[in-house]
Amino acid sequence: MLGTLRFLSRNTILIILTGLLLFFSIARPETFLSGLNITNVARQVAFDSLIVLGQTMVLIGGGIDLSVGSVMAMASALAIGLQPLGVIPACLIALAFGALTGAVNGFMVTRLRIVPFIATLGTMTVVRGLMLTYTRQEPISGSVEWFSRISNESIGPVPIPTLILIVIAILVHLLLTRTRFGRNLYAAGGNLEACRLAGINADRYKFWAFVICGALAALAGILLASRLNSATIHIGQDTPLLVLTAAILGGASLRGGRGWVPGAMMGIITLAILSNGMNLMGVVNFYQLAIRAILLLVVVVLDAFYTTQLRERMTQSAVGKGGAAVPVGERS
């Protein structure tokens, strides 16, 4: 039973992705498999993928960040609205705002001991309010032509946002798998007792995971502002649900200690293909939102059931040997 659950937990993303590719390739072969559609999907997925990377890091550390959509929206507004100061200063201010919001989230979670869901729900609301105030609830447009070309042009066949995503995904993957920071972040999310015994300051790594998540959400907002050459109040409204679904679908766990970059990327690509295919088939937006919500519930239930079974098996094994079991996080 546990072996079957482990297989499903680790291979859910591959099963769903393969099934969607086959289904839409048969249902809409002329449009779904066209070069233009594939390029558009690659360009669009880059924005949310940056946020998924940050969300995955936060989940590995045992947290959750619901403020990412609001941060992306506010960063896009700052990148556009502050262009009279210069594009570079405007983008730097937007990035700083994202990192600062992440720092506030990290401080509330690690120092004030506020539950991550509540802490980031609060910052989500505050930042969304700041964005509405800053824009006066009206769209704002950019005035710098070269900035608007960044996310709309390609280098060869690859869109620039996709190239940026590839570079950052590689850096995050190396950070998680080849550095002390990554090892300790997995430990912080999966085994606090082991961290304490090893003298690891778990709160430090959780804090910086929130900071990085905020900065990546801001970067996504900047690139999206370049793509649209504008900022609107509708940006980022569905982003928290989308990126959380992608991260968990890709192998991360709400209980911490698990997650990996390739899985997170496959998760967001799967959701992008699902959304793109449903658009091509004329499925209305609120049905799409409901389908993504159901998908999130399914993968959360599967992850919870698998984790519970794993911990029970470890407890039984330890009791049989006369020891005490301590749940340990694992990398997917």
KOLTIKE-919313 format. One record per residue: residue in three letters; x, y, z of N, C-alpha, C, CB in turn. Coordinates in steps of 0.1 Angstrom, whole numbers, plus 2048, in hexadecimal, padded with zeros to 3 digits. Glycine has a CB too. Example, Ala and Ser with C-alpha at 12.3 -4.5 7.8 and 13.67 -1.06 7.14 Angstrom:
% residues 2
ALA8847C784E87B7D384E8847DF84E8717D385A
SER8807EA8478897F584788180084F88D7FA839
***
This chain:
% residues 332
MET8087F480080080080080980D8007F780080C
LEU81380D80981B81980A82381A7FD825817816
GLY82880F7F782F8107EB8278167DF8348027E7
THR81A8127DF8118177D580F8267D78038107D5
LEU80D82B7E380B8397E68188417E380883B7F5
ARG82383B7E68308427E38318447D483C83A7E8
PHE82D8397CC82E83B7BD8258457B882B82D7B7
LEU8188457BD80E8507B981385D7BD80184C7BF
SER81885F7CA81C86C7CE8278727C682086B7DD
ARG8318697C283C86E7BB83A86F7AC8488667BE
ASN8308687A782E86779882186D794830859794
THR81A87379D80D87979980F88378E8068807A5
ILE81988C78F81B89678681E89177882789F78A
LEU82688677782988076A81C87A76483487676B
ILE81487376C80886D7677FE878762801865772
ILE7FC8827697F388D7657F88947597F0897771
LEU80589875980B89F74E80A8977418198A2750
THR80D88A74180C8827357FE881730812874738
GLY7F587F73A7E787E7367E188A72F7DE87A742
LEU7E58967357E08A272F7E68A57217E48AE738
LEU7F38A271F7F98A37127F289A7088088A0713
LEU7EF88E70B7E98857027DB88A6FF7E9877708
PHE7D388E7097C58927077C489E6FE7BF894715
PHE7CB8A87017CA8B56F97D08B36EC7D08C0701
SER7DA8AB6EA7E08A86DD7D68A26D47ED8A06DE
ILE7CD8996DA7C38936D27B789C6D07BF8856D8
ALA7B38A36DA7A78AB6DA7A98B86D17A38AF6E8
ARG7B58BE6D27B78CA6CA7C58CA6C47B68D76D4
PRO7C78C16BB7D58BF6B57DA8CB6AD7D58B36AC
GLU7D18D26A67D58DD69D7DA8E96A57C98E1694
THR7D38EC6B07D68F86B87E08F46C37CA8FE6BD
PHE7DD8EA6CB7E58E66D77F48E46D37DF8DA6DE
LEU7F68DD6C88048D96C480B8E36BB8048CB6BE
SER8048EE6B980B8F86B08168FF6B78009036AC
GLY8209036AF82C90A6B48289176BC83690D6A9
LEU81F91E6B781B92B6BD8159286CB8109326B4
ASN80D91E6CC80691A6D98119166E37FC9106D7
ILE81A90E6DE8259096E782D9146EC82E8FE6E0
THR83191E6E383892A6E78319326F183C9326DB
ASN8249346EF81C93C6F881B93670680E93E6F3
VAL81A92870781992171382692371B816912711
ALA83292171383F92371984193171F84A92070F
ARG83C93B71883D94971D83594B729839953711
GLN82894772881F94973382394274081194572F
VAL82893673F82B92E74A83793375282E91F746
ALA83F93B74C84B94075284894975E854948748
PHE83D95175D83A95A76883695377582F964764
ASP82D94A77482894278083393878581C93B77D
SER83C93377B84692A77F85093078984D925773
LEU85393D78785C94379185694379F85F95278C
ILE8499457A08439457AD8429377B383594B7AC
VAL84092D7AA84091F7AF84D91B7B583C9167A3
LEU8589207AF86591D7B58669227C38709237AD
GLY86192F7C68619347D385892D7DC85E9437D3
GLN84C92A7D78429237E08479157E48359227D8
THR84E90F7DB8549017DE85E9027E985A8FB7D1
MET86690D7E987090E7F486991180187991A7F0
VAL85F91980185791B80D85190F81284D92680B
LEU84B9078098448FA80D84F8F081383D8F4801
ILE85A8F080D8658E78128688EB8208728E8809
GLY8688F882386B8FC83185F8FB83A86F90A831
GLY8548F58368498F383F83F8FF83F84D8F084C
GLY84090883683791483682E91482A83F920836
ILE82891F82781F92181C81E93081A81191B81E
ASP81E93580D81D94480B81294780282B948804
LEU80794D8087FB9518007FC95F7FA7EF94F809
SER8079667FD8089747F980E9767EC81097C803
VAL81396B7E581A96C7D98139737CD81F95E7D4
GLY8069707CC7FE9777C27FD9867C47F09717C1
SER7FB98A7D07FB9987D380999F7D17F699B7E1
VAL8139987D582199D7D382499F7C482B9947D9
MET8209957BC8229967AD81A9A27A881D9897A7
ALA80E9A47AC8069AF7A780C9BC7AB7F89AE7AD
MET8109BE7B88169CA7BC8239CD7B58189CA7CB
ALA82B9C37B38389C47AC8369C979E8409B77AC
SER82C9C47978299C878A8259D678981E9BF783
ALA81D9DA7938189E87948249F279780E9EA79F
LEU82E9EE79F8399F67A28429F77968419F07AE
ALA8449EC78F84D9EC7838489F577884F9DD77E
ILE83B9F67778349FE76D833A0D7728279F9769
GLY82EA0E77E82BA1C783837A24787823A1A78F
LEU842A1E78A84EA2578E858A27782855A1E799
GLN854A2477685CA2676A862A34768855A2175E
PRO85BA3E76D861A4C76B86EA4D773857A56771
LEU870A4477D87DA44784888A3D77D87BA3E792
GLY884A3677288DA2D76B888A1F76C89BA2F770
VAL889A17762885A0976288DA0176C886A03754
ILE89AA0276C8A29FA77689E9FD7848B19FD773
PRO89EA0A78889AA0D79688CA0879989BA1C799
ALA883A09790875A047928759F579586CA08786
CYS87D9EE78D87D9DF78E8849DB79B8849D9783
LEU88F9E379F8969E07AC88D9E27B88A29E87AD
ILE8859ED7B787B9F07C28719E57C38759FE7C0
ALA86C9E07B78629D67B78689C97BD85D9D37A9
LEU8749C57BA87B9BA7BF87D9BB7CE8889B77B9
ALA8819C77D38839CA7E18769C87E88899D87E3
PHE86B9CD7E285E9CC7E985A9BD7EB8539D37E1
GLY85D9B57E185A9A77E28629A07ED85C9A07D5
ALA86F9A37ED87899D7F78749A28058869A17F5
LEU8709AF80686B9B481385F9AD8188699C3812
THR8559AB80F8499A481384C99681783F9A4807
GLY85598F81085998281586098282286397C80B
ALA86898D82586E98E83286499083D87899A832
VAL85999883A84F99A84484898D8478449A483F
ASN84598583C83F97883E84896F84683C971830
GLY85596F84385E96684A85F96A85986B967844
PHE85F97785C86097C86985497887186198C86A
MET84897986C83C97687383B96787682F97A86B
VAL84095F86C83F95086E84A94B878841949861
THR85695187686194B87E86395288C86E94C877
ARG86095F88D8629668998559688A1868974897
LEU84A96B89B83E96D8A28369608A383597889A
ARG83A95689C83494989D8269498988359438AB
ILE82395188E81695188881594687D81295F881
VAL80A93F87D80893487380A93A8657FA92D874
PRO81293385C81593984F80993C84781E92F847
PHE7FF9348487F39378407EC9448447E892B842
ILE7EC9478517E69538567EF95F8537E3952865
ALA7FC95D85680596885380596D845813964857
THR80696383C80796782E7F996B82880C95C825
LEU7EE96682E7E196B82A7E097A82E7D6963832
GLY7E597E8397E598C83D7ED9958347EA98D84B
THR7F99908318019988277FB999819810993827
MET7F598E8157EE98E8087E49998087E7980806
THR7DC99A8127D19A48137D79B28137C89A281E
VAL7E19B481B7E79C181D7EE9C68107F29C1828
VAL7F59BD8097FC9C07FD7F29C37F28069B67F9
ARG7E79BB7F17DD9BD7E77D79CB7E97D29B27E8
GLY7D59CF7F67CF9DC7F97D99E77F47CC9DD808
LEU7E69E57F77F09EF7F27EF9F07E37FE9EB7F7
MET7EE9E57DC7EE9E57CE7E19ED7C97EE9D77C8
LEU7D69EA7CF7CA9F17CB7CBA007CD7BE9EB7D2
THR7D1A047D87D3A127DC7DDA197D27D8A137EA
TYR7E8A127CF7F2A177C67EDA1A7B87FEA0E7C6
THR7E5A107B37E0A117A67D2A197A57DEA037A0
ARG7CDA1C7B07BFA227B17B5A197AA7BFA307AB
GLN7B8A0C7AA7AFA027A47ADA047957A1A027AB
GLU7B7A0A78F7B6A0C7807C3A0677A7B5A1B77D
PRO7C2A0176E7CE9FC7677D8A087657CB9F6759
ILE7E5A047667F0A0E7637F8A087587F8A12770
SER7FCA1174F804A0C743812A117437FDA11736
GLY81BA0973D829A0D73C82CA16731832A0173B
SER837A1D73283BA27728849A2472283BA3572E
VAL84FA1A72685DA1672185CA0B717867A1372C
GLU85FA0D70B85DA037008669F670285FA086F3
TRP8739F970687C9ED7068789E471288A9F2708
PHE8729E971D86E9E17288639D87248699EA734
SER85A9DD71C84E9D57178529CA70E8449DD711
ARG85F9CB7088639C06FF86A9B470686D9C66F5
ILE86E9B67138769AC71A86E99F71A8799B0728
SER86199F71E85A99271F85298F71385099472B
ASN85499670884C9936FC85598F6F084499F6F8
GLU86298F6F386C98B6E887397E6EC8769966E6
SER87A9786E388096B6E588F96C6E18799606DD
ILE8969636E68A49606E18A49536DA8AF9616ED
GLY8A49546CD8A29486C58939446C68AB93C6C9
PRO8909376C98829336CA87D9346D98819256C6
VAL8869386E28839376F087F9456F588F9316F9
PRO8739476FB87095470187995970C861954706
ILE87C96570D88596A71788196772588697A716
PRO874968729870964737873955739861966738
THR87294D72F87593F73188493D734871936725
LEU88C94472D89B94373089E94873E8A294C725
ILE89795374289995775089594D75A892965752
LEU88A94775788593C76088F93076187793775B
ILE89492C75589D9217558A992475E8A291E747
VAL8AF93075D8BB9337658B79337748C0941761
ILE8AC9397778A993A7868A592C78B89D943788
ALA89E92478389B9167878A790E78A89290F77D
ILE8B19107818BE9087848C590D7918C890A778
LEU8C591A7938CB92079F8C391B7AC8CB92F79F
VAL8B691B7AB8AF9167B78B19077B989F9197B5
HIS8B19007AE8B48F17B08C18EF7B68B38EA7A2
LEU8CC8F67B28D98F47B88D98F97C68E38FC7B0
LEU8D29047C98D19087D78CB8FE7E08C89157D8
LEU8C08F77DB8BA8ED7E48C18E07E58AC8EA7DE
THR8C98DC7DA8CF8CF7DA8DE8CF7DC8CC8C97CD
ARG8E58DA7DB8F38DA7DC8F98E47E68F98DF7CE
THR8F08E97EF8F58F37F98F08EF8078F19017F5
ARG8F78F48118F38F281F8E58F88218FD8F8828
PHE8E390381A8D590A81C8CA9008188D5917813
GLY8CC8FA80D8C28F08088C08E58128C58EB7FA
ARG8CB8DF8168CA8D381F8C38D782C8D88CE822
ASN8C78E38318C18E783E8B28EB83C8C98F3844
LEU8AF8F08308A18F482E8988E882E89F8FC821
TYR89D8DD8288958D08288948CB83689C8C681F
ALA89E8CC83E89E8C884C8948D08548AC8C8852
ALA8948DE85288C8E785987D8E385788F8F5855
GLY87A8DF84B86C8DC8488688CE84B8698DE839
GLY8718C584C86E8B784E8718B185B8758AF844
ASN87A8B886387E8B28708848BC8798898A686D
LEU87C8C48808808CE8898898C98948758D688E
GLU8858BD89988D8B78A489B8B48A08868AA8A9
ALA89D8AF8948AA8AD88F8B28BA88D8AA8A5881
CYS8AB8C48898B28D18888B78D68958A88DC882
ARG8AE8D589F8B28D98AD8BE8D28B28A68D78B6
LEU8BE8C48B08C98BC8B58D68BF8AD8C68AE8B3
ALA8D58C38A08E08C68988E58D58998DD8C3889
GLY8DE8DC8A18E18EA8A38DE8F38978F08EC8A6
ILE8D48EF88F8D18F78838C59008868CC8ED877
ASN8C790D8838BD9178858B391687A8C3926886
ALA8A890E87C89E90C87289791886E894902877
ASP89592187788D92E87489593686A88B936881
ARG8A293686A8AA93E8618A793A8538B993D864
TYR8A792D8508A592884389692A83E8A8919842
LYS88D92884787F92B84487D93A84087592784F
PHE88494384788395184588895483788B95984F
TRP89394F83389995282689194C81B8A894E825
ALA88A94181D88293B81387694481087C92D818
PHE87194B81A86695581886B961810860959825
VAL87796581387D97180C87F96E7FE88B975813
ILE8859627FB88795E7ED87A95D7E588F9517EC
CYS8709577EC8639567E685D9637E285994E7EF
GLY85E96D7EB85997A7E88609817DD85A9837F5
ALA86D97F7DC8759857D287297F7C48849847D4
LEU8709727C486C96B7B785E96F7B386D95C7B9
ALA8559717BC8479767B98489847B283E9767C5
ALA85198C7B885399A7B38599997A585B9A27BC
LEU8639907A386998F79585E98A78B874985796
ALA85698178F84B97D78684298978384397278D
GLY83F99178D83799D78A83D9A77808349A4797
ILE84A9A97818529B17788519AC76A8609B377D
LEU85399F76885399975B84599A75585898B75C
LEU83B99875E82D99875982A9A7755823993764
ALA82F9B075C82C9BE7598339C174B8329C8763
SER83E9BC7498459BD73C83C9B77318539B873C
ARG8379AB73482F9A472A8229AC72682B99772F
LEU81B9B273080F9B972E8119C872B8069B773A
ASN81D9CD72F8209DB72F8159E37378209E1720
SER8109DD7418069E374A8059DB7577F89E4743
ALA7FE9E17607FB9DA76D7EC9DC7708049DF779
THR7E59D17747D79D27777D49CC7847CE9CC76C
ILE7C89CF78A7C59C97977C29BA7967B99D179D
HIS7C09B578A7BD9A77897C999E7897B59A577C
ILE7D59A37887E199B7887E29937957ED9A4786
GLY7E59867947E997E7A07DD9797A97F29867A9
GLN7D197B7A47C69777AD7C59687AF7B997D7A7
ASP7C89617A47C79527A57D594C7A87C194C799
THR7DF9547A97ED94F7AA7EF9467B67F695A7AA
PRO7EB94A7C27EE9417CE7E99337CC7E89477DA
LEU7DD9317C77D79247C57DF91D7BA7C89257C1
LEU7E29247AF7E991E7A47F79187A87EB928799
VAL7FF9217AE80D91D7B280D9127BD8159297B5
LEU8049137C68039097D18008FB7CB7F990D7DC
THR7F68FB7C27F28EF7BB7FE8E97B37E78F17B2
ALA8058F27AC8118ED7A481C8E77AD8168F879C
ALA81F8EE7B88298EA7C18268DC7C782C8F47CC
ILE81A8DB7CC8168CE7D28158C37C88098D07DA
LEU80F8C67BC80F8BD7B181C8B87AD8078C37A5
GLY8268C17AF8348BD7AB83C8B67B683B8CA7A7
GLY8368B47C183D8AC7CB83F8B27D98498A77C6
ALA83C8BF7DA83D8C67E78328C27F083D8D57E5
SER8348C47FD82A8C08078278CB8108308B480F
LEU81A8CC8148168D681D81B8D482B8068D781E
ARG8218C882E8278C583B8368C783B8248B683E
GLY83B8CC8308498D08308538C482D84D8D683D
GLY85F8C882A86A8BE82886A8B781B8688B4832
ARG8618BA8128618B480585F8BF7FA8568A9804
GLY8658BC7EE8638C57E38708C57DA8608D37E7
TRP86E8C87CD87A8C87C58778D17B987F8BA7C0
VAL8818D77B387F8E17A88798DA79B88C8E87A5
PRO87F8CF7968798C978A86A8C578C8818BC787
GLY8668C07988588BD79A8508C979A8578B67A7
ALA8558D47A084D8E17A084B8E67928548EB7A9
MET8558E578A8548E977C84A8E17748628E9775
MET84B8D47768418CB7708338CE7748448BC772
GLY8318D27818248D578681E8E17808258D8795
ILE8268EC77E8218F877881F8F776982A90477B
ILE8278EF7638258EC7558188E47538318E474F
THR8168DA75C8098D375B7FD8DC75C8098C8766
LEU7FD8E57657F28EE7677F18F775B7F38F6774
ALA7FC8FC7567FC90474A7F68FD73E80A90A746
ILE7FA8F173C7F48E97317E58E67337FB8DB730
LEU7E18E47407D38E27437CB8EE7407D18DE752
SER7D08FA7447C99067417C990A7327D0912749
ASN7D490872C7D590A71D7CB9017167E3909718
GLY7CB8F47197C28EB7127B48EE7157C58DD717
MET7B08F27217A28F572479E90271D7A08F7733
ASN7A790C71B7A49187137A19147057B0922714
LEU7AA90C6FF7A89086F179A9006EF7B38FF6ED
MET7968FA6FA7898F26F977D8FB6FD78A8E6701
GLY78090770177591070576F90F71376A90E6FB
VAL77790971C77290872A77291573077B8FD732
VAL76891973776792773D77092774975992A741
ASN77493474D77E93675777B930764781944758
PHE76E93276976B92D77776B91E77875E93377B
TYR76891776D76A90976C77890576E763903760
GLN78190C76778F90976879490B77679791375E
LEU79091677D79491878A78F90D79378E925790
ALA78390879177D8FD7997858F079776F8FA796
ILE7898EE78A7918E278779F8E278E7938E0778
ARG7A58EE78E7B28EF7957B08ED7A47B88FC792
ALA7A68F27A97A38F07B87A18E27BB7978F97BC
ILE79A8DA7B37988CC7B57A58C57B478D8C67AB
LEU7AD8C87AA7BA8C27A97C38C47B57C18C779C
LEU7C28D07BB7CA8D37C77C58CA7D27C88E27CB
LEU7B88C97D47B38C07DF7B78B27DD7A38C17DF
VAL7B78AD7D17BB89F7CE7CA89D7D27B989C7BF
VAL7D38A67CE7E18A47D17E48A67E07EA8AD7C8
VAL7DD8AF7E67DF8B17F57DA8A57FC7D78BD7F9
VAL7CF89F7F97CA8937FF7D48877FD7BC88F7FA
LEU7D98867F17E287B7EE7EF87D7F67E687B7DF
ASP7F48897F780088C7FE7FE88A80D80589B7FC
ALA7F388E8137F088C8217EF87D8247E3894825
PHE7E887681C7E686881E7F486081E7DC862814
TYR7FC86481480985D81281286181E810862805
THR81286D82281A87182E81686B83A81A88182F
THR80986A83D8048638498088548497F5864849
GLN80684E83D80A83F83D81983D83F80683A82F
LEU82184783983084683B83384784A837850833
ARG82D85185183185385F82C84886782B860864
GLU82184286481C83686C82682A86A80E832868
ARG82A82985E83481E85B84182086283681C84C
MET84682C86385282F86A85082D87985683E867
THR84583187E84282F88D842820890835836890
GLN83B81888883A80A88B84880488A830803881
SER85080888085D80387F86680688B864808872
ALA86581389086D81789B8688108A886C82689D
VAL85B80E8AA8568088B685B7F98B68478088B6
GLY85B7F38AA85F7E58A986D7E38AD85D7E089B
LYS8757EE8AB8847ED8AE8877F38BC88C7F58A4
GLY87C7F78C387E7FD8D088280B8D18877F48D8
GLY8818128C58868208C587A82A8C388F8228B9
ALA87D8368C18738418BF8748468B187584C8C9
ALA8698488AA86984D89D86885C89C85D846895
VAL87086189386F87089086D87288287D877895
PRO86287787E85F87886F86A88186985187F86D
VAL86E87C85D87888385687388884888587A854
GLY87689484587289983787A89282D8748A8837
GLU87589282187C88B81687B89480987687D813
ARG8858928018848997F487D8907EA89289D7EF
SER8748967E286D88E7D887688A7CD8618967D3
***
